[in-house]
Amino acid sequence: MRTLHELPRFDDRWEFLYLEMGRLDQDDAGLYFENAQGRVAVPINQLSVVMLGPGTTVTHAATKALSQNACLVAWTGQDGVRMYAHSTGATHSARRLIKQAELVCDPASRDEVARRMYRFRFAEQVPEDTSIEVLRGKEGFRVRQAYRAAAEKFGIEWSGRNYDPGNWNVADPVNRALSTASACLNGVCHAGIVAAGFSPGLGFIHTGKMLSFVYDVADLYKTDLVVPLAFELAAKEPENLERAVRMECRQRFYDFSLMGRLLPDIREVLGAGDDLEESADELEGRVISLADRARSRDILGEPEQAGPGRTLEEGGQ
């Protein structure tokens, strides 16, 4: 059996492969994916993450092979914008999780991380004794300011953040665009967090939910990426708003190098520095960078329209 030290570094691998409407299996030659377009070999040694979208089945043998090759498997919504479940990735050390838990459990360090997150987002210094409750209030005010500024810039009437996941069509276009874009952002951050070996549930500003840390990390980028994107597309009134938002999120996240920034930014806000640096002797869970979707387009083809479904917006404003 191959050891982790024999596997290629994550920096040398393909970043991800998204699959839908087909079957992932293993034969004597290795992994393959088969759908209505035919059968395509899957280069398992070159993959960091395999995203399994709607209509995908995977065999026990294929799952075992992916695990042995330190490839994270994620069960996602269409186009990979929601993540429902995931396997273990390449992180075999618990040191990041332990460090995160230590910081969360100490009230002083938890408050300090929350202040770092606020400074990261808004480039505004806050007093060292500022509580999380006060930070939440300041954060909410700054986010509402961002909404109003975007509404004014793109000429949209804005009456506030208002959405109901159970009654999707009641929301106005800009609120639907914000929910869709936030779901995309949360899904990408979720994948990066678990691939790097952190817990999605141990949050600092958001607490009490299984995705609290996902909301914390996603909020680092929300006002820069999600808010202007949602208002801009809502103003254009495309025929299928939700699909347009998902497609634009994919491109802007790639242009922004979002996944490549996640781990360094998490280290910065946690104030962990070298404590979370990777060892030369370990293939730790390096956060992958999003690649051009064209690398897997021969397998994928163009995705069909997806319904709105539920979002991961519960943690944001």
C-alpha positions in Angstrom: 0.0 0.0 0.0 1.3 3.5 -0.8 2.1 5.8 2.0 1.2 9.5 2.2 4.8 10.4 1.7 4.7 8.7 -1.8 1.7 10.8 -2.9 2.2 14.0 -4.9 2.0 17.2 -3.0 -1.3 18.9 -3.2 0.3 21.9 -5.0 1.0 19.5 -7.9 -2.5 18.1 -8.1 -5.6 19.1 -9.9 -7.6 21.2 -7.5 -11.0 19.6 -7.8 -13.3 17.5 -10.0 -17.1 17.9 -10.0 -19.2 15.0 -11.2 -23.0 14.7 -11.7 -25.5 12.4 -13.4 -23.3 9.3 -13.6 -21.4 6.5 -11.8 -17.9 6.6 -10.2 -16.4 3.2 -10.1 -13.1 1.3 -10.2 -11.8 -1.4 -12.6 -8.4 -3.0 -13.1 -7.1 0.2 -14.8 -8.2 2.5 -12.0 -11.1 4.9 -11.4 -13.5 5.8 -14.1 -16.7 7.9 -14.4 -19.5 6.8 -16.7 -22.5 8.8 -17.8 -24.7 9.2 -20.9 -21.7 10.7 -22.7 -19.5 7.6 -22.2 -16.7 6.5 -19.9 -13.8 8.7 -18.9 -10.8 7.7 -16.8 -10.3 9.6 -13.5 -6.7 10.4 -12.6 -6.9 9.6 -9.0 -3.3 10.6 -8.1 -3.9 14.1 -9.4 -7.1 14.9 -7.4 -7.4 16.8 -4.2 -11.2 16.9 -4.0 -14.0 15.1 -5.8 -17.4 16.8 -5.6 -20.3 14.4 -6.2 -23.3 16.4 -7.5 -27.0 15.3 -8.1 -27.6 12.0 -9.8 -24.1 10.6 -8.9 -23.5 7.1 -7.5 -20.1 5.9 -6.1 -19.1 2.4 -5.4 -17.4 1.1 -2.2 -14.2 0.3 -4.2 -14.0 3.8 -5.6 -14.5 5.4 -2.2 -11.8 3.3 -0.7 -9.4 4.2 -3.5 -10.1 7.9 -3.0 -9.5 7.6 0.7 -6.2 5.8 0.2 -5.0 8.5 -2.1 -5.8 11.3 0.4 -8.6 12.7 -1.8 -11.6 14.4 0.0 -15.0 13.4 -1.3 -17.8 15.9 -0.9 -21.5 15.4 -1.6 -22.8 18.6 -3.0 -25.7 20.4 -4.6 -25.7 21.2 -8.3 -22.6 23.0 -9.5 -21.0 22.3 -6.1 -22.5 25.3 -4.4 -23.9 23.5 -1.4 -22.1 20.8 0.6 -24.2 18.2 2.4 -21.6 15.8 3.6 -17.9 15.0 3.3 -15.4 12.2 3.9 -12.1 12.6 5.6 -9.5 14.4 3.5 -5.7 14.4 3.6 -5.4 15.9 7.1 -4.3 13.1 9.4 -3.2 15.4 12.2 -5.6 16.9 14.7 -3.4 19.8 15.6 -5.5 22.4 13.8 -8.6 21.1 15.4 -7.0 21.1 18.9 -5.7 24.6 18.4 -9.1 25.8 17.3 -10.8 24.2 20.3 -8.2 25.8 22.7 -8.9 29.2 21.3 -12.7 28.7 21.4 -12.8 27.4 25.0 -10.7 30.2 26.5 -13.0 33.3 26.7 -10.0 35.7 26.4 -8.6 34.1 23.3 -12.1 33.7 21.8 -12.8 37.4 22.2 -9.4 38.2 20.7 -10.0 36.1 17.6 -13.4 37.7 17.2 -11.7 41.2 17.3 -9.2 40.0 14.7 -12.0 38.9 12.4 -13.6 42.3 12.7 -10.4 44.1 12.0 -9.8 41.8 9.0 -13.2 42.6 7.5 -13.4 46.3 8.1 -9.8 47.4 8.7 -11.0 49.2 11.8 -9.3 48.9 15.2 -11.5 48.1 18.2 -10.6 48.4 21.9 -9.1 45.3 23.4 -12.0 45.0 25.9 -14.7 45.0 23.2 -17.1 42.2 23.9 -18.4 39.8 21.2 -21.9 41.2 21.8 -20.7 44.7 20.9 -18.7 43.4 17.9 -21.9 41.7 16.6 -23.7 45.0 16.8 -20.9 46.9 15.0 -20.7 44.1 12.4 -24.4 44.2 11.7 -24.2 48.0 11.3 -21.3 47.8 8.8 -23.0 45.0 6.8 -26.2 47.1 6.6 -24.1 50.0 5.4 -22.7 47.7 2.7 -26.2 46.7 1.6 -27.3 50.4 1.3 -24.1 51.4 -0.6 -24.6 48.5 -3.1 -28.3 49.4 -3.5 -27.4 53.0 -4.3 -24.6 52.1 -6.6 -26.7 49.7 -8.7 -30.0 51.6 -8.5 -32.0 49.0 -6.6 -34.7 49.8 -4.1 -33.6 48.3 -0.8 -36.0 47.6 2.1 -33.7 45.3 4.2 -32.6 41.7 4.4 -35.7 39.6 4.2 -35.9 35.9 3.1 -37.6 32.7 4.0 -35.9 29.4 3.0 -39.2 27.7 3.1 -40.9 30.1 0.8 -38.3 31.1 -1.7 -40.3 33.1 -4.2 -41.7 35.5 -1.6 -38.3 37.3 -1.5 -37.5 40.0 -3.9 -34.8 39.4 -6.5 -31.9 41.0 -4.6 -32.7 39.0 -1.5 -32.8 35.8 -3.6 -29.5 36.8 -5.1 -27.9 37.4 -1.7 -29.1 34.1 -0.4 -27.9 32.2 -3.5 -24.5 33.9 -3.4 -24.1 33.4 0.3 -24.9 29.7 -0.1 -22.1 29.5 -2.7 -19.6 31.3 -0.5 -20.5 29.2 2.6 -20.2 26.0 0.6 -16.7 26.8 -0.7 -15.6 27.9 2.8 -17.0 24.7 4.3 -15.1 22.6 1.9 -11.9 24.5 2.6 -12.3 24.3 6.4 -12.8 20.5 6.5 -10.1 19.9 4.0 -7.7 21.8 6.2 -8.6 19.9 9.3 -10.6 22.5 11.2 -14.1 22.0 12.7 -17.0 23.7 10.9 -18.9 23.9 14.2 -16.4 25.6 16.5 -17.2 29.3 15.8 -16.0 32.5 17.5 -18.6 35.1 16.5 -21.3 32.6 15.4 -22.0 29.9 18.0 -24.4 27.0 18.6 -24.7 25.7 15.0 -22.8 22.9 13.2 -21.6 25.5 10.7 -20.7 28.3 13.0 -17.0 28.5 11.9 -18.1 28.3 8.3 -20.2 31.5 8.9 -17.3 33.2 10.7 -14.9 32.5 7.8 -17.4 33.2 5.0 -18.2 36.6 6.6 -14.5 37.6 6.1 -15.3 37.9 2.4 -19.0 38.6 2.4 -19.0 42.4 1.9 -16.2 42.2 -0.7 -17.6 39.4 -2.8 -21.2 38.4 -2.1 -22.9 41.8 -1.5 -21.7 43.7 -4.6 -22.2 40.6 -6.8 -25.8 40.0 -5.7 -26.8 43.6 -6.2 -25.1 43.9 -9.5 -26.8 40.8 -10.9 -30.2 41.6 -9.4 -30.0 45.0 -11.2 -29.4 43.2 -14.6 -32.6 41.1 -14.1 -31.3 37.9 -15.9 -33.9 35.4 -17.0 -32.7 32.8 -14.4 -31.3 34.9 -11.5 -30.2 32.1 -9.3 -28.3 30.3 -12.0 -26.6 33.6 -13.1 -25.5 34.2 -9.5 -24.0 30.7 -9.2 -22.1 31.0 -12.4 -20.8 34.4 -11.6 -19.8 33.3 -8.1 -17.8 30.5 -9.6 -15.8 32.9 -11.8 -15.3 35.6 -9.1 -14.2 33.1 -6.5 -11.7 31.8 -9.0 -10.5 35.3 -9.9 -10.2 36.2 -6.2 -8.3 32.9 -5.5 -10.7 32.3 -2.6 -9.7 28.8 -1.8 -6.0 29.7 -2.0 -6.5 32.5 0.5 -8.6 30.5 3.0 -5.9 28.8 5.0 -3.5 31.8 5.3 -6.4 34.0 6.3 -7.7 31.5 8.9 -4.2 31.4 10.4 -4.1 35.2 10.5 -7.4 35.6 12.3 -6.7 32.8 14.7 -3.3 34.4 15.5 -1.8 31.0 15.4 1.1 31.7 13.0 3.6 28.9 12.9 1.4 26.7 15.1 -0.6 25.9 12.0 2.2 25.9 9.4 2.5 22.6 7.6 5.4 20.2 8.2 7.6 19.2 5.4 7.2 15.6 6.5 3.4 15.6 6.5 0.9 15.8 3.7 -1.5 17.9 5.8 -4.8 19.1 4.4 -3.7 21.9 2.2 -6.5 24.1 1.2 -6.9 23.7 -2.5 -7.3 26.6 -5.0 -10.2 26.6 -7.3 -9.2 25.8 -10.9 -10.8 26.6 -14.2 -13.9 24.4 -14.5 -12.9 23.6 -18.0 -10.5 20.9 -16.6 -13.5 18.7 -15.9 -15.9 20.0 -18.6 -15.3 16.9 -20.8 -16.9 14.9 -18.1 -19.4 17.4 -16.9 -20.9 19.2 -19.8 -23.0 22.3 -19.0 -25.0 21.8 -15.8 -28.8 21.9 -15.8 -30.7 24.5 -13.9 -31.0 23.8 -10.2 -33.9 24.8 -8.0 -33.3 27.1 -5.1 -33.4 24.5 -2.3 -32.2 25.5 1.1 -29.4 27.9 1.7 -26.7 28.1 4.2 -27.6 31.7 5.0 -28.7 31.2 8.6 -25.5 32.5 10.0 -25.3 35.9 8.2 -27.1 39.1 8.4 
